[in-house]
Amino acid sequence: MSAGPNTAGRRRRFGWPRRVFSQVLLMQLAIAAGVTVLATGLFLAPFSRELDDQAMSRALAIAETTASAHVADEMLGSLPVTDGPVQAEAERIRQSTGAEYVVVMDRRGVRWSHTDLSQIGKVVSTDPSEALAGRHVMEIDSGTLGRSARGKVPLRDHQGKIVGAVSVGIAYDSVRDRLLAAIPGLLAYAGGALAAGALAAYLISRRLQRQTHDLAFSDISALLTEREAMLHSLREGVVALDGAGRIRLMNDEAQRLLGLGPDATGRPLDEMLGDGRTTEVLTGRVLGVDLLAVRGSRVLVANRMPTDDGGAVVTLRDRTELEQLGRELDATRGLIDALRAQDHEHANRMHTLLGLLELEMHEEAVDFVTEVVGVHRATAEQITEKIHDPLPAALLVGKATVAAERGVSLRLSPGTLLPDRLVDPQGLVTVVGNLVDNALDAAAGSQDPRIEVELRAEGRTVVLRISDTGPGVPVEQRELVFSEGWSTKKLPAHGKRGLGLALVRRLAERQGGSARVGESAHGGAEFTVVLPEALTEAGRDGAAGPGTGPGPAADTTHEQATAGETR
């Protein structure tokens, strides 16, 4: 039973390693060894040919020297003998140059000199026709003295006539010895280079081992697969940035929240998102925890964690629905407070009416009821006469009631007139509701508190102006009030403020308009919002004009919930 595991262990020990470190090290060693052997072979091949060429050139030079030593004159009128002047001169040259042999022959190929004296007077063993024809010959061939590097030249007399040839040979073994003698040094250099390459491969592999935490390739592949599955299954957006601020990766939720596509990967974040708080938060120019940002119609909460390589990982949570619930909670509490106040006031009126009836003052009771009902009816009629669209009219009627309960007078300016041709009534309700709530908070507690609302049409443009008697907005803060996260109020139940005015400006700018704040004639703040093409063309009852479609109208369903922010 124990033989199986031991056998498997031995098989793994001598098999291909699984770790990245080991595989890379073996591959680098194999590459270094292969390159070393190849370089050595490529060097030895031309080196051997070079030695052969040098030996043949040397033999040819010795042959030319012998042919120019008046040997041809010694051959005239004599016979080849072992102790003749030709043999003596050839032997002298051979000994002084270190050649293996120096052979002088006549036109018949008969030797006049040779290292072996018994060969003098005999015909040469190789064909001398090339040299006798006047051509120089270099070759490596075998003869009576064995294999040698040879040089052959024609032998001429003083008149230039070819009378024979000179053949000089250099022992080929000496050339081979030179080659073999050079190999140990070459191998030493190659071994040194291989050792340096092996050391470099080991150091690189060790660094790779630390960076990959000694994982196997299969483990890395599994981790990458798991990372992709985990990132794309998260319901929070994840954005990874490199040290240069480029987007390294984004999961599906981040693409949805930021409105980006897969092609954004590898591109700078500033280029993809443009200027704004969202870019500043994601790039780390604004620091903090649970930072608020607005992207399109979405309220996002971002957290940024730097990485060791200078980049960062940013997580994004969609707070749009939570923000909507928080706004609804705030609105509900406000309505509860208003209803509670109305309940007290209604009880007082009922007690007054009951007293008048018990005192049998019937005419006074009728006048009292008529007066109470007439105040509310007059307010509603005044609003609906000037604002023909039912949604903003209903909003202002409700806000007027809440304002009255808080002791603030809400009234329309004489120039108010809004036809029933709104392209996006809900978007206008978001803007008006947010600004009126801010004005109520600012005016409450001031002397003679009141709010004035002006809604008028200029062609197809809607101009909204809301002023109050509050403390106003200092000049240095008139741009900050439209920044995300800026607020002067205490935190509400949902824990976040500073989004309403940012969304008002975002909605106005998306429609090509503007939102600004200045000083009102009453000493408080005056907010002005311009919404171009907010009305359809006249005569087209309910027909949508150029601003319609799924763009702003659809987005405001999310933005309505964010009304009620502070300056």
C-alpha positions as CSV (number, residue, x, y, z in Angstrom):
1,M,0.0,0.0,0.0
2,S,2.9,2.4,0.7
3,A,4.7,1.8,-2.6
4,G,2.2,3.9,-4.6
5,P,2.9,7.3,-2.8
6,N,6.7,6.7,-2.9
7,T,6.6,5.9,-6.6
8,A,4.5,9.0,-7.3
9,G,7.0,11.1,-5.2
10,R,9.9,9.8,-7.2
11,R,8.1,10.4,-10.4
12,R,7.4,14.1,-9.4
13,R,11.0,14.5,-8.3
14,F,12.5,13.6,-11.7
15,G,9.6,15.0,-13.8
16,W,9.1,18.5,-15.1
17,P,8.8,20.9,-12.0
18,R,5.5,22.6,-11.3
19,R,6.8,25.8,-9.7
20,V,7.3,28.9,-11.8
21,F,10.7,29.5,-10.2
22,S,12.0,26.0,-11.1
23,Q,10.6,26.0,-14.7
24,V,12.0,29.4,-15.5
25,L,15.4,28.5,-14.0
26,L,15.6,25.3,-16.1
27,M,14.5,27.1,-19.3
28,Q,17.0,29.9,-18.8
29,L,19.8,27.4,-18.1
30,A,18.9,25.4,-21.2
31,I,18.9,28.6,-23.3
32,A,22.2,29.7,-21.8
33,A,23.8,26.3,-22.5
34,G,22.4,26.1,-26.0
35,V,23.6,29.6,-26.8
36,T,27.1,28.9,-25.5
37,V,27.4,25.6,-27.5
38,L,26.1,27.3,-30.6
39,A,28.4,30.3,-30.2
40,T,31.4,27.9,-29.6
41,G,30.5,25.9,-32.7
42,L,30.1,29.0,-34.8
43,F,33.5,30.2,-33.7
44,L,35.3,26.9,-34.2
45,A,34.1,26.3,-37.7
46,P,35.5,29.5,-39.3
47,F,38.6,29.3,-37.0
48,S,39.4,25.8,-38.5
49,R,39.0,27.2,-42.0
50,E,41.2,30.2,-41.1
51,L,44.0,27.9,-39.9
52,D,43.8,25.9,-43.1
53,D,44.0,29.0,-45.2
54,Q,46.9,30.3,-43.2
55,A,48.8,27.0,-43.7
56,M,48.1,26.8,-47.4
57,S,49.1,30.5,-47.9
58,R,52.3,29.9,-46.0
59,A,53.1,26.8,-48.1
60,L,52.5,28.9,-51.3
61,A,54.8,31.7,-50.0
62,I,57.6,29.2,-49.3
63,A,57.1,27.7,-52.8
64,E,57.4,31.1,-54.4
65,T,60.5,31.8,-52.4
66,T,62.1,28.5,-53.5
67,A,61.1,29.2,-57.2
68,S,62.9,32.6,-57.0
69,A,66.2,31.2,-55.6
70,H,67.8,30.4,-59.0
71,V,66.9,26.7,-58.6
72,A,66.0,26.6,-62.3
73,D,69.6,27.6,-63.2
74,E,71.0,24.7,-61.2
75,M,68.8,22.3,-63.1
76,L,70.2,23.2,-66.5
77,G,72.6,20.6,-67.9
78,S,72.4,18.3,-64.9
79,L,70.5,15.3,-63.5
80,P,68.5,14.9,-60.3
81,V,70.9,13.6,-57.6
82,T,70.7,13.3,-53.9
83,D,73.6,15.6,-53.2
84,G,73.0,18.1,-56.0
85,P,72.7,21.9,-55.5
86,V,68.9,21.7,-56.0
87,Q,68.4,19.3,-53.1
88,A,70.8,21.3,-50.9
89,E,68.9,24.6,-51.6
90,A,65.5,23.0,-51.1
91,E,66.6,21.4,-47.8
92,R,68.0,24.7,-46.6
93,I,64.7,26.4,-47.2
94,R,62.7,23.6,-45.7
95,Q,64.7,23.7,-42.5
96,S,64.6,27.5,-42.2
97,T,60.8,27.7,-42.8
98,G,59.7,24.6,-40.8
99,A,57.9,23.1,-43.8
100,E,57.3,19.4,-44.0
101,Y,58.8,19.1,-47.5
102,V,60.0,21.2,-50.4
103,V,59.9,19.3,-53.7
104,V,61.4,20.7,-56.9
105,M,60.3,18.9,-60.1
106,D,60.9,19.3,-63.8
107,R,58.3,19.4,-66.5
108,R,58.1,15.6,-66.5
109,G,57.2,15.6,-62.8
110,V,60.5,14.1,-61.8
111,R,61.6,15.1,-58.3
112,W,64.9,17.0,-57.9
113,S,64.5,17.4,-54.2
114,H,62.7,15.6,-51.4
115,T,62.9,15.0,-47.7
116,D,63.2,11.2,-48.4
117,L,66.3,11.0,-50.6
118,S,65.1,7.7,-52.1
119,Q,62.3,9.7,-53.8
120,I,64.7,11.9,-55.8
121,G,64.6,11.0,-59.5
122,K,61.1,9.5,-59.2
123,V,57.8,11.0,-60.5
124,V,55.6,12.8,-58.0
125,S,52.6,11.1,-56.7
126,T,50.2,14.0,-57.3
127,D,49.3,15.7,-60.6
128,P,51.5,18.7,-61.2
129,S,49.7,19.9,-64.4
130,E,48.1,22.9,-62.8
131,A,51.4,24.3,-61.6
132,L,53.2,23.4,-64.9
133,A,50.5,25.2,-66.7
134,G,51.5,28.4,-64.9
135,R,48.9,28.5,-62.2
136,H,49.3,28.8,-58.4
137,V,47.7,26.0,-56.5
138,M,46.7,25.8,-52.8
139,E,45.1,22.6,-51.4
140,I,45.0,20.1,-48.7
141,D,45.9,16.7,-50.0
142,S,47.6,13.4,-49.2
143,G,50.9,12.3,-50.7
144,T,53.9,10.1,-49.8
145,L,54.4,12.0,-46.5
146,G,50.8,11.9,-45.6
147,R,48.1,14.6,-45.4
148,S,49.5,18.2,-45.7
149,A,48.6,21.7,-46.7
150,R,50.2,22.4,-50.0
151,G,51.2,25.2,-52.2
152,K,52.4,24.8,-55.8
153,V,54.0,27.4,-58.1
154,P,55.5,27.1,-61.6
155,L,59.4,27.2,-61.8
156,R,60.7,29.5,-64.5
157,D,64.2,30.1,-66.0
158,H,65.8,33.5,-66.5
159,Q,63.8,33.8,-69.7
160,G,60.5,33.2,-68.0
161,K,60.0,29.8,-69.5
162,I,58.4,27.2,-67.3
163,V,60.9,24.4,-66.7
164,G,59.2,22.7,-63.7
165,A,57.3,23.4,-60.5
166,V,57.9,23.7,-56.8
167,S,55.6,22.0,-54.3
168,V,55.8,22.8,-50.6
169,G,53.8,21.0,-47.9
170,I,53.1,21.9,-44.3
171,A,52.1,19.0,-42.0
172,Y,48.3,19.0,-41.5
173,D,48.7,17.6,-38.0
174,S,50.4,20.9,-36.9
175,V,47.3,22.8,-38.1
176,R,45.0,20.4,-36.2
177,D,47.3,20.8,-33.2
178,R,46.9,24.5,-33.2
179,L,43.1,24.1,-33.4
180,L,43.0,21.7,-30.6
181,A,45.3,23.9,-28.5
182,A,42.9,26.8,-28.9
183,I,39.8,24.7,-27.8
184,P,40.6,24.6,-24.1
185,G,40.9,28.3,-23.8
186,L,37.7,28.8,-25.9
187,L,35.9,26.3,-23.7
188,A,37.1,28.2,-20.6
189,Y,35.7,31.4,-21.9
190,A,32.5,29.6,-22.9
191,G,32.3,28.0,-19.4
192,G,32.7,31.4,-17.8
193,A,30.0,32.9,-19.9
194,L,27.7,29.9,-19.1
195,A,28.4,30.3,-15.4
196,A,27.6,34.0,-15.5
197,G,24.4,33.3,-17.5
198,A,23.5,30.6,-15.0
199,L,24.0,32.9,-12.1
200,A,22.0,35.7,-13.7
201,A,19.2,33.1,-14.5
202,Y,19.2,32.0,-10.9
203,L,19.0,35.6,-9.6
204,I,16.1,36.4,-12.0
205,S,14.3,33.2,-11.1
206,R,14.7,34.0,-7.4
207,R,13.2,37.4,-7.9
208,L,10.4,35.8,-9.9
209,Q,9.9,33.3,-7.1
210,R,9.4,36.1,-4.6
211,Q,7.0,38.0,-6.9
212,T,4.9,35.0,-7.7
213,H,5.0,33.7,-4.1
214,D,6.5,30.4,-5.3
215,L,3.2,29.5,-7.1
216,A,2.9,27.0,-9.9
217,F,1.7,28.0,-13.3
218,S,-1.6,26.2,-12.7
219,D,-2.1,28.0,-9.5
220,I,-1.5,31.4,-11.2
221,S,-4.0,30.5,-13.9
222,A,-6.5,29.4,-11.3
223,L,-6.0,32.6,-9.3
224,L,-6.5,34.7,-12.4
225,T,-9.7,32.8,-13.3
226,E,-11.0,33.2,-9.7
227,R,-10.1,36.9,-9.7
228,E,-12.0,37.6,-12.9
229,A,-15.1,35.7,-11.6
230,M,-14.9,37.5,-8.3
231,L,-14.5,40.9,-9.8
232,H,-17.3,40.6,-12.3
233,S,-19.7,39.0,-9.7
234,L,-19.3,41.8,-7.2
235,R,-22.2,44.3,-6.9
236,E,-19.7,47.0,-6.0
237,G,-17.6,48.8,-8.6
238,V,-13.9,48.1,-8.6
239,V,-11.4,50.2,-10.6
240,A,-7.6,49.4,-10.5
241,L,-5.2,52.2,-11.6
242,D,-1.5,51.9,-12.3
243,G,1.2,54.4,-11.2
244,A,0.6,56.6,-14.2
245,G,-3.1,57.0,-13.5
246,R,-4.2,54.7,-16.3
247,I,-7.1,52.3,-15.8
248,R,-5.7,48.8,-15.3
249,L,-9.0,47.0,-14.9
250,M,-12.7,47.6,-14.2
251,N,-15.4,45.1,-13.4
252,D,-18.9,45.2,-14.9
253,E,-20.4,47.2,-12.0
254,A,-17.7,49.9,-12.3
255,Q,-18.4,50.3,-16.0
256,R,-22.1,50.6,-15.3
257,L,-21.7,53.2,-12.5
258,L,-19.1,55.3,-14.4
259,G,-20.7,55.0,-17.8
260,L,-17.5,53.6,-19.4
261,G,-17.0,50.8,-21.8
262,P,-14.4,48.0,-21.9
263,D,-12.2,50.1,-24.2
264,A,-11.4,52.4,-21.3
265,T,-8.9,49.9,-20.0
266,G,-5.3,51.1,-20.5
267,R,-6.3,54.8,-20.9
268,P,-5.8,57.7,-18.4
269,L,-8.7,58.1,-15.9
270,D,-8.6,61.9,-16.4
271,E,-9.2,61.5,-20.1
272,M,-12.1,59.1,-19.7
273,L,-14.0,60.9,-16.9
274,G,-13.1,64.5,-17.5
275,D,-12.8,67.2,-14.9
276,G,-14.9,67.0,-11.7
277,R,-15.1,65.7,-8.2
278,T,-15.5,62.0,-9.3
279,T,-12.1,62.2,-11.1
280,E,-10.5,64.0,-8.2
281,V,-11.7,61.3,-5.8
282,L,-10.7,58.4,-7.9
283,T,-7.2,59.8,-8.7
284,G,-6.6,60.5,-5.0
285,R,-6.5,64.3,-5.3
286,V,-9.2,64.4,-2.7
287,L,-8.5,62.1,0.3
288,G,-10.9,60.6,2.8
289,V,-13.1,57.7,3.6
290,D,-16.5,57.1,2.1
291,L,-16.2,60.1,-0.2
292,L,-19.3,61.2,-2.1
293,A,-19.3,61.8,-5.8
294,V,-21.9,62.3,-8.5
295,R,-21.6,60.6,-11.9
296,G,-24.4,61.3,-14.2
297,S,-27.6,60.6,-12.3
298,R,-25.9,58.4,-9.7
299,V,-24.7,59.2,-6.2
300,L,-21.5,57.2,-5.5
301,V,-19.5,56.5,-2.4
302,A,-15.8,55.9,-3.2
303,N,-12.9,54.4,-1.1
304,R,-9.4,54.4,-2.5
305,M,-6.5,52.1,-1.4
306,P,-3.0,52.8,-2.7
307,T,-0.9,49.8,-3.9
308,D,2.8,49.2,-3.6
309,D,3.5,50.0,-7.3
310,G,2.2,53.5,-7.0
311,G,-1.3,52.7,-8.3
312,A,-4.5,52.3,-6.4
313,V,-7.7,50.2,-6.2
314,V,-11.0,52.2,-5.9
315,T,-14.3,50.7,-4.8
316,L,-17.6,52.3,-5.7
317,R,-21.0,51.9,-4.1
318,D,-24.2,53.1,-5.6
319,R,-26.0,55.2,-3.0
320,T,-28.7,56.5,-5.3
321,E,-31.5,54.4,-3.9
322,L,-30.2,54.9,-0.3
323,E,-30.0,58.6,-0.9
324,Q,-33.6,58.5,-2.2
325,L,-34.8,56.7,0.9
326,G,-33.0,59.2,3.1
327,R,-34.6,62.2,1.2
328,E,-38.0,60.5,1.5
329,L,-37.4,60.0,5.2
330,D,-36.5,63.7,5.6
331,A,-39.5,64.7,3.6
332,T,-41.7,62.4,5.6
333,R,-40.5,63.9,8.9
334,G,-41.1,67.4,7.5
335,L,-44.6,66.4,6.6
336,I,-45.2,64.8,10.0
337,D,-44.0,68.0,11.7
338,A,-46.3,70.0,9.4
339,L,-49.3,67.7,10.1
340,R,-48.6,67.9,13.8
341,A,-48.7,71.7,13.6
342,Q,-51.8,71.6,11.5
343,D,-53.4,69.2,13.9
344,H,-52.9,71.7,16.7
345,E,-54.2,74.5,14.6
346,H,-57.1,72.5,13.4
347,A,-58.0,71.6,17.0
348,N,-57.9,75.3,17.9
349,R,-60.1,76.2,15.0
350,M,-62.6,73.5,15.9
351,H,-62.7,74.7,19.5
352,T,-63.3,78.3,18.2
353,L,-66.0,77.1,15.9
354,L,-67.6,75.1,18.7
355,G,-67.6,78.1,21.0
356,L,-69.3,80.2,18.4
357,L,-72.0,77.6,17.9
358,E,-72.6,77.2,21.6
359,L,-72.9,81.0,21.9
360,E,-75.4,80.8,19.0
361,M,-73.3,83.2,17.0
362,H,-74.1,81.5,13.7
363,E,-73.2,84.3,11.4
364,E,-69.8,84.7,13.0
365,A,-69.2,80.9,12.7
366,V,-70.0,81.0,9.0
367,D,-67.6,84.0,8.5
368,F,-64.9,82.2,10.4
369,V,-65.1,79.0,8.3
370,T,-65.3,81.0,5.1
371,E,-62.1,82.9,6.0
372,V,-60.1,79.8,7.0
373,V,-61.0,77.9,3.8
374,G,-60.6,81.0,1.6
375,V,-57.0,81.5,2.6
376,H,-55.9,78.0,1.4
377,R,-58.1,78.3,-1.7
378,A,-56.7,81.7,-2.6
379,T,-53.2,80.3,-2.3
380,A,-53.9,77.3,-4.6
381,E,-55.8,79.4,-7.1
382,Q,-53.0,82.0,-7.2
383,I,-50.4,79.3,-8.0
384,T,-52.5,77.4,-10.6
385,E,-53.4,80.6,-12.4
386,K,-49.7,81.3,-13.1
387,I,-48.3,77.8,-13.2
388,H,-50.3,75.7,-15.6
389,D,-48.3,72.5,-15.4
390,P,-49.9,70.3,-12.6
391,L,-46.7,68.8,-11.2
392,P,-44.8,72.0,-10.3
393,A,-48.1,73.7,-9.3
394,A,-48.9,70.9,-6.9
395,L,-45.4,71.0,-5.5
396,L,-45.6,74.8,-4.8
397,V,-49.1,74.4,-3.2
398,G,-47.7,71.8,-0.8
399,K,-44.5,73.8,-0.1
400,A,-46.7,76.9,0.6
401,T,-48.6,75.0,3.3
402,V,-45.3,73.7,4.9
403,A,-43.9,77.2,4.7
404,A,-47.0,78.7,6.5
405,E,-46.6,76.1,9.3
406,R,-43.0,77.2,9.7
407,G,-44.0,80.9,9.8
408,V,-42.5,81.6,6.3
409,S,-44.5,83.4,3.6
410,L,-44.1,81.7,0.2
411,R,-45.4,83.8,-2.8
412,L,-45.0,84.0,-6.5
413,S,-43.5,87.0,-8.2
414,P,-45.7,89.1,-10.5
415,G,-43.6,88.0,-13.5
416,T,-44.4,84.3,-13.0
417,L,-46.1,82.5,-15.9
418,L,-45.3,78.9,-16.9
419,P,-47.4,77.2,-19.7
420,D,-48.3,73.6,-19.7
421,R,-45.7,72.6,-22.2
422,L,-42.9,71.2,-20.1
423,V,-40.6,68.6,-21.7
424,D,-39.5,67.2,-18.3
425,P,-41.9,68.2,-15.5
426,Q,-40.2,65.8,-13.1
427,G,-36.8,67.4,-13.6
428,L,-38.2,70.9,-12.9
429,V,-39.9,69.5,-9.8
430,T,-36.5,68.2,-8.6
431,V,-34.9,71.6,-9.1
432,V,-37.8,73.7,-7.6
433,G,-38.3,71.4,-4.6
434,N,-34.6,71.4,-3.7
435,L,-34.2,75.1,-4.0
436,V,-37.4,75.9,-2.1
437,D,-36.4,73.5,0.8
438,N,-33.1,75.3,1.0
439,A,-34.8,78.7,1.0
440,L,-37.2,77.6,3.8
441,D,-34.3,76.5,6.0
442,A,-32.4,79.7,5.3
443,A,-35.4,82.1,5.8
444,A,-36.9,80.4,8.9
445,G,-36.0,82.4,12.0
446,S,-35.1,85.6,10.1
447,Q,-37.0,88.9,10.5
448,D,-40.1,89.0,8.3
449,P,-39.3,85.5,6.7
450,R,-40.5,85.1,3.2
451,I,-39.6,83.3,-0.1
452,E,-40.4,84.6,-3.5
453,V,-40.5,82.1,-6.5
454,E,-40.5,83.2,-10.1
455,L,-41.0,80.7,-12.9
456,R,-41.3,82.2,-16.4
457,A,-40.9,81.1,-20.0
458,E,-38.7,82.9,-22.5
459,G,-39.5,81.1,-25.8
460,R,-38.7,77.5,-25.1
461,T,-36.4,78.4,-22.1
462,V,-37.6,78.2,-18.5
463,V,-36.0,80.6,-16.0
464,L,-36.4,79.8,-12.3
465,R,-35.5,82.4,-9.7
466,I,-35.9,81.8,-6.0
467,S,-35.0,84.4,-3.3
468,D,-35.2,84.4,0.4
469,T,-34.7,86.6,3.5
470,G,-32.0,84.4,5.0
471,P,-28.4,85.2,5.8
472,G,-27.4,84.8,2.1
473,V,-24.3,83.1,0.7
474,P,-20.9,84.9,1.0
475,V,-19.2,85.7,-2.3
476,E,-16.2,83.3,-1.6
477,Q,-18.7,80.4,-1.1
478,R,-21.0,81.0,-4.1
479,E,-19.2,78.3,-6.2
480,L,-18.6,76.0,-3.3
481,V,-22.3,75.6,-2.6
482,F,-22.6,73.6,-5.9
483,S,-19.8,71.3,-4.9
484,E,-20.6,67.7,-4.0
485,G,-20.4,67.1,-0.2
486,W,-20.4,70.8,0.8
487,S,-23.0,71.7,3.4
488,T,-23.7,73.9,6.4
489,K,-26.5,71.7,7.8
490,K,-26.2,69.0,10.4
491,L,-26.2,65.5,9.1
492,P,-29.6,63.9,8.5
493,A,-30.7,60.4,9.4
494,H,-29.1,58.9,6.3
495,G,-25.8,60.5,7.2
496,K,-24.9,62.5,4.0
497,R,-25.5,66.0,2.8
498,G,-24.1,68.3,0.1
499,L,-25.6,66.7,-3.0
500,G,-28.8,68.6,-3.9
501,L,-27.3,71.7,-5.3
502,A,-24.6,69.7,-7.1
503,L,-27.4,67.8,-8.8
504,V,-29.3,71.0,-9.6
505,R,-26.3,72.3,-11.5
506,R,-25.6,69.0,-13.1
507,L,-29.2,68.7,-14.3
508,A,-29.1,72.3,-15.7
509,E,-25.7,71.9,-17.4
510,R,-26.8,68.6,-18.9
511,Q,-29.6,70.5,-20.7
512,G,-27.2,73.2,-21.8
513,G,-28.3,75.6,-19.0
514,S,-26.8,77.0,-15.9
515,A,-27.3,77.4,-12.1
516,R,-25.8,80.3,-10.1
517,V,-26.4,82.1,-6.8
518,G,-26.3,85.8,-5.9
519,E,-27.7,88.3,-3.5
520,S,-31.5,88.9,-3.4
521,A,-33.2,92.3,-3.0
522,H,-34.3,91.1,0.5
523,G,-30.7,90.6,1.6
524,G,-30.7,86.8,1.4
525,A,-29.7,84.5,-1.4
526,E,-31.1,84.4,-4.9
527,F,-30.7,81.2,-6.9
528,T,-31.2,81.4,-10.7
529,V,-31.5,78.3,-12.9
530,V,-31.8,78.5,-16.7
531,L,-33.1,75.5,-18.6
532,P,-32.9,75.9,-22.4
533,E,-35.5,74.1,-24.5
534,A,-37.4,73.0,-21.4
535,L,-40.7,73.7,-23.2
536,T,-42.2,72.1,-26.3
537,E,-43.0,74.3,-29.3
538,A,-46.2,76.3,-28.9
539,G,-49.3,74.7,-30.5
540,R,-48.1,71.2,-30.1
541,D,-50.1,70.0,-27.1
542,G,-47.9,67.8,-25.1
543,A,-45.6,67.2,-28.1
544,A,-42.0,66.7,-27.2
545,G,-39.5,69.1,-28.4
546,P,-35.9,68.6,-29.0
547,G,-34.9,67.9,-25.5
548,T,-37.1,64.8,-25.1
549,G,-36.1,61.2,-25.1
550,P,-34.6,58.8,-22.6
551,G,-31.9,61.2,-21.6
552,P,-32.6,63.8,-19.0
553,A,-36.2,62.8,-18.4
554,A,-35.2,59.3,-17.6
555,D,-32.3,60.3,-15.5
556,T,-34.3,62.6,-13.3
557,T,-36.2,59.7,-11.8
558,H,-33.0,59.1,-9.8
559,E,-32.2,62.7,-9.2
560,Q,-35.7,63.7,-7.8
561,A,-34.8,61.9,-4.6
562,T,-31.8,64.1,-3.9
563,A,-33.8,67.3,-3.5
564,G,-33.6,69.2,-0.2
565,E,-29.9,69.7,0.0
566,T,-28.3,72.7,1.7
567,R,-26.2,75.6,0.5
